[in-house]
Amino acid sequence: MPGPRVLFVSKPIAPPWNDGSKNLVRDVATHLTRARPTVMTTKGAPALGSRVEMEAVYRDAGRFAPAATANARVALRLVVGDPKDIWHFVFAPNPLSSGVAEIARRARAAIGWRGKVVQTIASAPRNFDGIGRWLFGDMVVVLSDHTRGRLLGAGVSAEQIRVIPPCARAPRKLDALEAKRVRDQHGLGDGPIVLYPGDYEVSQGAQTVASSVPAIVKAVPEATVVFACRKKTEAANDAQSLVERELDRLGVANKTRHLGEVSDMADLLAIATVVAFPVDDLYGKVDLPLVLLEAMALGLPLVVCRGGPLEALEFAPMVDPGDHRALAKSVVELLENEDVARAVGAEGKRVYDARYTPEAVAAAYDDLYAECAELGG
């Protein structure tokens, strides 16, 4: 018996693949084995395989926040297009998008549609007060137990919530010549690389990494600390300037590189020695950022921040928010002790293989869609 037909409602599923929620939809849709997926994309976007139907709802790939005209085109598609059996919304809950979705659902129901709605919270809101009024799905999927706990604390019914983690494709490993090319491209020399693939402006992660540099390079003088940070807000330039001034004050600016948004993050991961991610505020990111899952797939050791969704990565050394001394200590141990680094990386790879591959996560969604269908979709 054919599986349910699922319409993904999300940002345009088209390159560039630099957005966690877009990548999540792409990877889930292309790995479903029972449900029949349809994604919203742009004219001329590359096909995602024979099982994925593409609808050119959007005019262009846009930026991180879709324009009002793009939201209007999505709403029109929901009201007049083939309704499918299940609508699967994947975005950060907010009053505008949630209101439009609810209106579209009521309009379809008024003319006989009896399908079900799945809502994945792709990134958590800053404030959970009153979030229930933004949740319109028959099933609400969160990406971590941490966010589930916050929803429960806000009064959302446990029966409505499912936890399905994000996923990421495993990056390819580089051979020696390719690795040298990437190092030369970014001027990274031959020494160990400590990679910070976070933000400058939202969390205190970049400042924490900057404050840890003196202790890291004192213990491992040949190490380079790389900031590969995408600027998502107008505050990013000022925040980067603060970090750079702090590095100058500490006398270690020459031991760091600021690469900005890179098109080859997977290549950077492939040449990195350690990923330092002391990010205490994941606003605007998926609960477990895909760059960390990609690092795990490569067997790369991580150091992360405790107190939030990253605590799901129990294998990784954890530091308190803003504790640059603890961060430096953990990073240095991984740089100096190959056995420890290898063990952390191997456990991360095992966890990735078990929980965070596109195959594993798509299977969980296939089960969820089947459950929705049994509810009378």
C-alpha positions as CSV (number, residue, x, y, z in Angstrom):
1,M,0.0,0.0,0.0
2,P,1.5,3.4,-1.0
3,G,2.6,5.6,1.9
4,P,0.9,9.0,2.7
5,R,1.7,12.0,0.4
6,V,3.5,14.6,2.4
7,L,3.8,18.3,1.5
8,F,6.8,20.0,3.1
9,V,6.1,23.6,3.9
10,S,9.5,25.4,4.4
11,K,12.0,27.8,3.0
12,P,12.8,27.1,-0.7
13,I,14.5,23.7,-0.9
14,A,17.3,24.9,-3.3
15,P,20.9,25.9,-3.1
16,P,22.8,27.4,-1.4
17,W,22.7,24.7,1.3
18,N,23.7,26.9,4.1
19,D,20.6,26.9,6.2
20,G,19.8,24.2,8.8
21,S,16.1,24.0,8.2
22,K,16.5,23.7,4.4
23,N,19.1,21.0,4.8
24,L,16.9,19.1,7.2
25,V,14.0,19.1,4.7
26,R,16.2,18.1,1.8
27,D,17.8,15.2,3.7
28,V,14.6,13.9,5.2
29,A,12.7,14.1,1.9
30,T,15.4,12.3,0.0
31,H,15.6,9.4,2.5
32,L,12.0,8.6,3.1
33,T,11.1,5.1,2.0
34,R,7.4,4.9,2.6
35,A,5.9,8.4,2.5
36,R,5.8,10.2,-0.8
37,P,7.3,13.7,-0.3
38,T,6.7,17.0,-2.2
39,V,9.0,20.0,-1.4
40,M,8.6,23.7,-2.2
41,T,11.4,25.0,-4.3
42,T,12.3,27.4,-7.1
43,K,12.1,27.1,-10.9
44,G,15.2,25.3,-12.2
45,A,16.3,24.0,-8.8
46,P,18.2,20.7,-9.0
47,A,16.1,17.6,-8.7
48,L,16.3,15.7,-5.4
49,G,15.7,12.2,-6.8
50,S,12.9,10.2,-8.4
51,R,10.8,9.9,-5.3
52,V,10.7,13.7,-4.4
53,E,8.2,15.8,-6.2
54,M,9.3,19.4,-6.7
55,E,6.9,22.4,-6.8
56,A,8.3,25.8,-7.9
57,V,6.4,27.8,-5.4
58,Y,9.1,30.4,-4.8
59,R,10.6,32.9,-7.2
60,D,14.1,32.7,-5.8
61,A,16.1,31.0,-3.0
62,G,15.9,34.2,-0.9
63,R,17.7,34.8,2.4
64,F,17.3,33.3,5.8
65,A,13.9,35.0,6.5
66,P,11.4,34.7,3.5
67,A,9.9,37.9,2.3
68,A,6.2,38.7,2.7
69,T,5.6,38.0,-1.0
70,A,7.1,34.5,-0.6
71,N,4.9,33.8,2.4
72,A,1.9,34.9,0.3
73,R,2.8,32.4,-2.5
74,V,3.1,29.6,0.0
75,A,-0.3,30.5,1.5
76,L,-1.9,30.5,-1.9
77,R,-0.3,27.1,-2.7
78,L,-1.8,25.6,0.5
79,V,-5.3,26.9,-0.3
80,V,-5.6,26.0,-4.0
81,G,-3.0,23.3,-4.8
82,D,-3.1,19.5,-4.4
83,P,-3.6,19.2,-0.6
84,K,-1.8,15.9,-0.2
85,D,-2.4,13.8,2.9
86,I,-0.1,15.5,5.4
87,W,1.3,19.0,5.6
88,H,4.7,19.1,7.3
89,F,5.7,22.6,8.3
90,V,9.4,23.1,9.1
91,F,10.3,26.6,10.4
92,A,10.7,28.6,13.6
93,P,7.3,29.3,15.2
94,N,6.2,32.9,14.9
95,P,2.8,34.7,14.9
96,L,2.8,35.5,11.2
97,S,3.7,32.1,9.7
98,S,1.6,30.2,12.3
99,G,-1.4,32.5,11.7
100,V,-1.2,32.0,7.9
101,A,-0.8,28.3,8.3
102,E,-3.9,28.0,10.5
103,I,-6.0,30.1,8.1
104,A,-4.9,27.9,5.2
105,R,-5.7,24.8,7.1
106,R,-9.2,26.0,8.0
107,A,-9.8,27.0,4.4
108,R,-8.9,23.5,3.1
109,A,-10.9,21.9,5.9
110,A,-14.0,24.0,4.9
111,I,-14.0,22.3,1.4
112,G,-13.5,18.8,2.8
113,W,-9.7,18.2,3.4
114,R,-9.2,15.9,6.4
115,G,-5.4,15.7,6.3
116,K,-3.1,16.0,9.3
117,V,-0.5,18.6,10.1
118,V,3.0,18.0,11.4
119,Q,5.0,21.0,12.7
120,T,8.7,20.7,13.2
121,I,10.2,23.5,15.3
122,A,13.4,24.0,13.3
123,S,14.8,26.5,15.7
124,A,13.5,27.5,19.1
125,P,12.1,30.9,19.8
126,R,13.8,33.3,22.2
127,N,10.8,33.2,24.5
128,F,8.5,30.3,25.2
129,D,5.8,32.3,27.0
130,G,2.5,31.8,25.2
131,I,4.1,29.6,22.5
132,G,1.1,27.3,22.5
133,R,-0.8,29.8,20.4
134,W,1.8,29.4,17.6
135,L,1.6,25.6,17.6
136,F,-1.1,24.4,15.1
137,G,0.2,20.9,14.3
138,D,-1.6,17.7,15.2
139,M,2.0,16.6,16.0
140,V,4.7,19.0,17.1
141,V,8.2,17.7,16.5
142,V,11.1,19.1,18.5
143,L,14.8,18.4,17.8
144,S,15.9,17.8,21.4
145,D,14.7,16.7,24.8
146,H,15.7,20.2,26.0
147,T,13.2,21.9,23.8
148,R,10.6,19.3,24.7
149,G,11.1,20.2,28.3
150,R,10.7,23.9,27.6
151,L,7.4,23.2,25.7
152,L,6.1,21.2,28.6
153,G,7.0,24.0,30.9
154,A,5.0,26.3,28.7
155,G,1.9,24.2,29.1
156,V,2.0,22.3,25.8
157,S,0.5,18.8,26.0
158,A,3.0,15.9,26.1
159,E,0.8,13.9,23.8
160,Q,1.3,16.4,21.1
161,I,5.1,16.4,21.2
162,R,7.5,14.1,19.5
163,V,11.3,14.3,19.7
164,I,13.1,13.6,16.4
165,P,16.7,14.9,16.2
166,P,18.1,16.7,13.2
167,C,20.3,14.9,10.7
168,A,23.3,15.7,8.5
169,R,25.0,14.1,5.5
170,A,28.5,12.8,6.3
171,P,31.1,15.0,4.6
172,R,33.7,13.3,2.5
173,K,37.2,12.9,3.8
174,L,40.0,14.7,2.0
175,D,43.2,13.1,0.7
176,A,46.6,14.7,1.5
177,L,46.7,16.8,-1.6
178,E,43.1,18.1,-1.1
179,A,43.8,18.9,2.6
180,K,46.9,20.9,1.7
181,R,44.9,22.8,-0.9
182,V,42.4,23.8,1.7
183,R,45.1,24.8,4.2
184,D,46.9,26.8,1.6
185,Q,43.7,28.5,0.5
186,H,43.1,29.8,4.0
187,G,46.7,30.3,5.0
188,L,46.5,27.8,7.8
189,G,50.0,26.2,7.7
190,D,50.7,22.7,8.8
191,G,49.8,22.8,12.6
192,P,46.7,21.7,14.5
193,I,43.5,23.6,13.8
194,V,40.9,24.6,16.4
195,L,37.7,25.5,14.6
196,Y,35.0,27.7,15.9
197,P,32.0,27.4,13.5
198,G,29.6,29.5,15.5
199,D,28.4,33.1,15.5
200,Y,29.9,36.4,16.6
201,E,26.7,38.2,17.7
202,V,24.1,36.0,19.2
203,S,26.0,34.0,21.9
204,Q,29.1,34.7,23.9
205,G,30.8,31.7,22.1
206,A,33.2,33.8,20.0
207,Q,34.3,35.9,23.0
208,T,34.8,32.7,25.0
209,V,37.0,31.2,22.3
210,A,39.0,34.4,21.9
211,S,39.7,34.5,25.6
212,S,40.9,30.9,25.5
213,V,43.4,31.4,22.7
214,P,46.4,32.5,24.9
215,A,46.3,29.3,27.0
216,I,45.8,27.1,23.9
217,V,48.7,28.5,21.9
218,K,51.0,28.6,25.0
219,A,50.5,24.9,25.4
220,V,50.5,24.1,21.6
221,P,52.4,27.0,19.9
222,E,51.8,25.6,16.4
223,A,48.0,25.6,16.7
224,T,45.8,28.0,14.8
225,V,42.3,29.0,16.0
226,V,39.9,29.6,13.1
227,F,36.7,31.6,13.4
228,A,34.3,30.5,10.5
229,C,31.3,32.6,11.3
230,R,28.3,33.4,9.1
231,K,27.0,37.0,9.7
232,K,23.3,36.7,10.1
233,T,22.4,40.1,11.6
234,E,23.6,43.7,11.4
235,A,25.2,43.3,14.8
236,A,27.8,40.8,13.4
237,N,30.4,43.3,12.2
238,D,30.5,45.1,15.6
239,A,30.7,41.8,17.4
240,Q,33.5,40.6,15.2
241,S,35.4,43.9,15.8
242,L,35.1,43.3,19.6
243,V,36.5,39.8,19.3
244,E,39.4,41.0,17.1
245,R,40.2,43.9,19.5
246,E,40.3,41.4,22.4
247,L,42.7,39.1,20.4
248,D,44.9,42.1,19.7
249,R,44.9,43.1,23.4
250,L,45.9,39.5,24.4
251,G,48.7,39.5,21.8
252,V,47.4,36.4,19.9
253,A,45.8,37.8,16.8
254,N,48.5,36.3,14.7
255,K,47.4,32.9,15.9
256,T,43.9,33.2,14.6
257,R,42.1,33.4,11.3
258,H,38.6,35.0,10.6
259,L,37.2,33.3,7.5
260,G,33.6,34.6,7.7
261,E,31.0,32.6,5.8
262,V,32.7,29.9,3.9
263,S,31.4,27.8,1.0
264,D,33.6,24.8,2.0
265,M,32.7,24.2,5.7
266,A,32.9,20.5,5.1
267,D,36.4,20.9,3.8
268,L,37.3,23.0,6.9
269,L,36.0,20.2,9.1
270,A,38.0,17.7,7.2
271,I,41.3,19.5,8.1
272,A,40.3,20.5,11.6
273,T,41.8,18.9,14.7
274,V,39.2,20.0,17.3
275,V,35.9,21.8,17.1
276,A,35.4,24.3,19.9
277,F,31.7,25.2,20.2
278,P,31.1,26.9,23.6
279,V,27.8,28.4,22.3
280,D,25.3,29.2,25.1
281,D,22.5,30.7,22.9
282,L,21.4,28.7,19.9
283,Y,18.8,31.2,18.7
284,G,18.4,31.0,14.9
285,K,20.1,27.6,14.8
286,V,18.7,24.1,15.0
287,D,19.1,22.5,18.5
288,L,22.1,20.5,17.4
289,P,23.8,22.5,14.7
290,L,24.4,20.5,11.5
291,V,28.1,21.5,11.5
292,L,28.5,19.5,14.8
293,L,26.8,16.5,13.3
294,E,29.1,16.7,10.3
295,A,32.1,16.9,12.6
296,M,30.8,13.8,14.5
297,A,30.4,11.9,11.2
298,L,34.1,12.6,10.5
299,G,35.1,11.4,14.0
300,L,36.3,14.9,14.9
301,P,36.4,15.6,18.7
302,L,34.2,18.4,20.0
303,V,34.1,20.7,23.0
304,V,30.6,22.1,23.7
305,C,28.6,24.2,26.1
306,R,26.5,22.7,28.9
307,G,23.1,24.0,30.0
308,G,21.1,23.6,26.7
309,P,20.4,21.2,23.8
310,L,24.1,20.5,23.3
311,E,24.0,18.4,26.5
312,A,22.5,15.6,24.2
313,L,26.1,15.2,23.0
314,E,27.1,13.4,26.2
315,F,30.3,12.0,24.7
316,A,31.9,15.5,24.3
317,P,33.7,17.5,26.9
318,M,31.5,20.3,28.2
319,V,32.2,23.7,29.7
320,D,30.0,26.2,31.4
321,P,28.9,29.3,29.4
322,G,31.7,31.8,29.2
323,D,34.3,29.6,31.0
324,H,37.3,30.2,28.7
325,R,39.7,28.5,31.1
326,A,37.8,25.3,31.0
327,L,37.5,25.6,27.3
328,A,41.3,26.0,26.9
329,K,42.0,23.1,29.2
330,S,39.6,20.8,27.3
331,V,41.0,21.8,23.9
332,V,44.6,21.5,24.9
333,E,43.9,18.0,26.3
334,L,42.5,17.0,22.9
335,L,45.4,18.5,21.1
336,E,48.1,16.9,23.3
337,N,46.5,13.5,24.0
338,E,45.8,11.6,20.8
339,D,44.2,8.7,22.7
340,V,41.7,11.0,24.4
341,A,41.0,12.8,21.1
342,R,40.6,9.5,19.2
343,A,38.2,8.1,21.9
344,V,36.0,11.3,21.9
345,G,35.9,11.3,18.1
346,A,35.1,7.6,17.8
347,E,32.2,7.9,20.3
348,G,30.9,10.9,18.4
349,K,31.0,8.9,15.2
350,R,29.2,6.0,16.9
351,V,26.4,8.3,18.1
352,Y,26.1,10.0,14.7
353,D,25.7,6.6,13.0
354,A,23.1,5.5,15.5
355,R,20.9,8.7,15.7
356,Y,21.8,11.5,13.3
357,T,22.1,10.0,9.8
358,P,19.5,11.0,7.2
359,E,18.5,7.4,7.0
360,A,17.8,7.1,10.8
361,V,15.9,10.4,11.0
362,A,13.9,9.8,7.9
363,A,12.8,6.5,9.3
364,A,11.5,8.2,12.4
365,Y,9.5,10.6,10.2
366,D,8.1,7.7,8.1
367,D,6.8,6.2,11.4
368,L,5.3,9.5,12.4
369,Y,3.5,10.0,9.1
370,A,2.1,6.5,9.4
371,E,0.9,7.3,12.8
372,C,-0.8,10.5,11.4
373,A,-2.4,8.4,8.7
374,E,-3.9,6.0,11.2
375,L,-5.4,9.0,13.0
376,G,-7.7,9.5,10.1
377,G,-5.7,11.6,7.6
